[in-house]
Amino acid sequence: MFDYKFLSEDAIEKDEFLIISFEKLMFLNVLGMRQPKYLKDLKLVRDRIAEINTLLHDFY
């Protein structure tokens, strides 16, 4: 399901490392969240990203 192959798709290779996308990193964080404070923090990040996206869309 969400294995190494999934995470490494479209990853950037740098030296001996694979750098996964920000979206996949956030996705992994969401899967591991159990505490209400972390969920609240994630919602704040989500809302801020949506706000920035709207501002950029309106600007361009």
N, C-alpha and C positions, 0 to 999 in steps of 0.2 A: 504494500500500500504506500506508505510514506517512507520509503527506504532510501538507501544511498543513491540508487539510480534516479529516483524522483528528485532528490535534492541536488544532485550534480548536473541535471539537465540545464543547459545554458549557463553553467557556472563559468567564471573567468579563472583561467589557470595563471597562477603567479608563483614562480619558483616551484616549490613542492606542495603548494596548497591549491585548493579550489575555493573560490569565493562565490558563495551562493547569493542570490538576489535578496534585496531587503524584504520583499514580499514573502519569500519563503522563510526568512529568518523570523519575521513577525508571526507567520503562520505557526511555526514551531513554538513560539512563546505562547500563543493562544492555546495550543494543545496542552501545554503544561500548566496553565493557570488554574488555580483552585481558590485563591483567596480573593474576597470581595474588593480589597484595595487594588489589587493588580488588575482586576477586570475594569474597575473605575478608571484607572490610569490608561488602560488600553482604549477605552471609549473616548477619553480626552484626546489621545493621540489621533484616533480615527477622525474625530470631529475637526481637529486642527488641520489635518491633511485635506479633508473635504473643503474646509474654508480656504486654504491656500489654493487648491485646485480651482475653486470657483473664482477667486480673485485673478488668477492667471488666465482663466478662460475669458473672463470679462475684459481683461487688459488686452489680450491678443484677439 
